[in-house]
Amino acid sequence: MILERGEVANSWRRERWDSLRLLTPNWQSRLPGYRYEGTDPDGYMTMGEVIDFITRYSVACNSPVRTHTTVTSVRQTAVGYHVATSNGDLGCRTVVLASGACNVPSVPSLGAAVPASVQCFTPFDYRNPNRLPEGGVLIVGASATGVQLADEIYRSGRPVTLSVGEHVRLPRTYRGRDVLWWMDASGVWNQRYDEIDDLTRARRLPSPQLVGTPVRTTLDLNALSGIGVELVGRLSAVRDGVALFSGGLRNQFALADLKMVRLLDTFDEWACTSRQGSLAPPERFEPTRAPASARLSLDLRNGQIRSILWATGFRPEYGWLDVPVIDHKGLLRHDGGVVDAPGMYALGLPLLRRRKSSFIHGAEDDARDVVDHLARYLAGGRP
Ligand SMILES: Cc1cc2nc3c(=O)[nH]c(=O)nc-3n(C[C@H](O)[C@H](O)[C@H](O)COP(=O)(O)OP(=O)(O)OC[C@H]3O[C@@H](n4cnc5c(N)ncnc54)[C@H](O)[C@@H]3O)c2cc1C
């Protein structure tokens, strides 16, 4: 039985902004036994199309979903779990936590010091630029969400300042193919969690600076500064109404450029050893241009900045889970989706078992492995 507090595809219905498209291409949208079969395999789905895709999947596999049923508590019992919901209670031997990795936007605690005259938004309450007051916008965070919203909001006529911390730079296409085709084909996306040196760090890696547009645009920091977005360093404090930014912008850029080149090197090596014939030659991209002198502070009290958008990532929310499996950072303790409590499993978390785990197409392989373990558990006690 699947319990869902909203509708099927709830996060795509309720928690995304209007213009968002997937950053993964259509051909990559696949679920167990189900794939995109439309006429535009290289395109990127709108939110309406994603909702349709997941809803059709749910109908096709006749999934036993109870919608509008919020899980309010999961407790361990002698034989399994007691699950309390807004629609009555249940008992079960095993539970799969598939409640998502992005239930709430993460806003740094320094946000509390922002003056009341500046309106704050997160990607969950932002829908389109018309919801913002006129005037300057400070966007904090330059991963997928931050760069996409900086572009959209700047084009709505508002001055945008983008605060850049650690980020992952990627071109939309490389040697004539979508960069995510390379991630897939070269095996990078299949890298397993138990082969990665610093798993904790890898699980915290920000999303890549990518956007899905009909014309396959590269949306990196050069593209944004090229249209007029002001780039500043990482927001380090808000003191007496003044936002303070770190001075290490040039280093942040150099590091992201270096990591991108290393990844492209990996792709080239793979293309060479696997004798891929029909590819364009290797490419290298202009390094990220640093502003001549990036501003280190911004007065939030003088009316120049009217709103702040926190594009500082998301986190899961487990307030309803009454089993001691959450660490001091609020994350689930698990080994490849096998949670630290008998008969409890997880899916859909960053790098759960593979680099692709938190993407739609990552569910298929992970689900097979996790369900295999779960079935053995049900068949004979602890596997
Ligand atoms: C802004 C953004 C853009 C993204 N873009 C892409 C992309 O381009 N391509 C891609 O592959 N992935 C993308 N992702 C990742 C994408 O969200 C995941 O791939 C996918 O949603 C994971 O599915 P899931 O079912 O594990 O989690 P979710 O889609 O988060 O589903 C979890 C479900 O659990 C329900 N739930 C939570 N708590 C409870 C409770 N207590 N009781 C009952 N129900 C509950 C929620 O309502 C929700 O429907 C994006 C994520 C975000 C945040």
The ligand as a Gaussian input file, in Angstrom:
#p B3LYP/6-31G(d) Opt

LIG

0 1
 C       13.236000      21.956000      -7.945000
 C       13.526000      20.514000      -8.277000
 C       13.781000      20.146000      -9.586000
 C       14.056000      18.823000      -9.913000
 N       14.328000      18.485000     -11.216000
 C       14.540000      17.196000     -11.542000
 C       14.775000      16.819000     -12.894000
 O       14.859000      17.642000     -13.791000
 N       14.932000      15.480000     -13.174000
 C       14.879000      14.518000     -12.202000
 O       15.022000      13.337000     -12.520000
 N       14.709000      14.868000     -10.905000
 C       14.531000      16.178000     -10.565000
 N       14.330000      16.525000      -9.251000
 C       14.410000      15.491000      -8.247000
 C       13.015000      14.875000      -8.114000
 O       12.277000      15.573000      -7.168000
 C       13.136000      13.459000      -7.751000
 O       13.765000      12.775000      -8.814000
 C       11.775000      12.781000      -7.565000
 O       10.783000      13.673000      -7.179000
 C       11.922000      11.748000      -6.493000
 O       10.685000      11.147000      -6.320000
 P       10.242000      10.640000      -4.903000
 O        8.929000       9.970000      -5.121000
 O       11.349000       9.892000      -4.269000
 O       10.071000      11.970000      -4.024000
 P        8.940000      13.136000      -4.107000
 O        8.649000      13.426000      -5.525000
 O        9.423000      14.191000      -3.212000
 O        7.681000      12.390000      -3.502000
 C        7.527000      12.150000      -2.128000
 C        6.044000      12.080000      -1.839000
 O        5.862000      11.754000      -0.483000
 C        4.748000      12.489000       0.017000
 N        4.907000      12.582000       1.474000
 C        5.921000      13.165000       2.176000
 N        5.708000      13.059000       3.505000
 C        4.537000      12.391000       3.652000
 C        3.776000      11.972000       4.776000
 N        4.168000      12.229000       6.046000
 N        2.606000      11.302000       4.556000
 C        2.201000      11.006000       3.292000
 N        2.882000      11.395000       2.202000
 C        4.024000      12.072000       2.373000
 C        4.844000      13.816000      -0.694000
 O        3.582000      14.467000      -0.756000
 C        5.351000      13.403000      -2.073000
 O        4.315000      13.220000      -3.013000
 C       14.063000      17.849000      -8.893000
 C       13.812000      18.219000      -7.567000
 C       13.531000      19.534000      -7.257000
 C       13.273000      19.912000      -5.828000

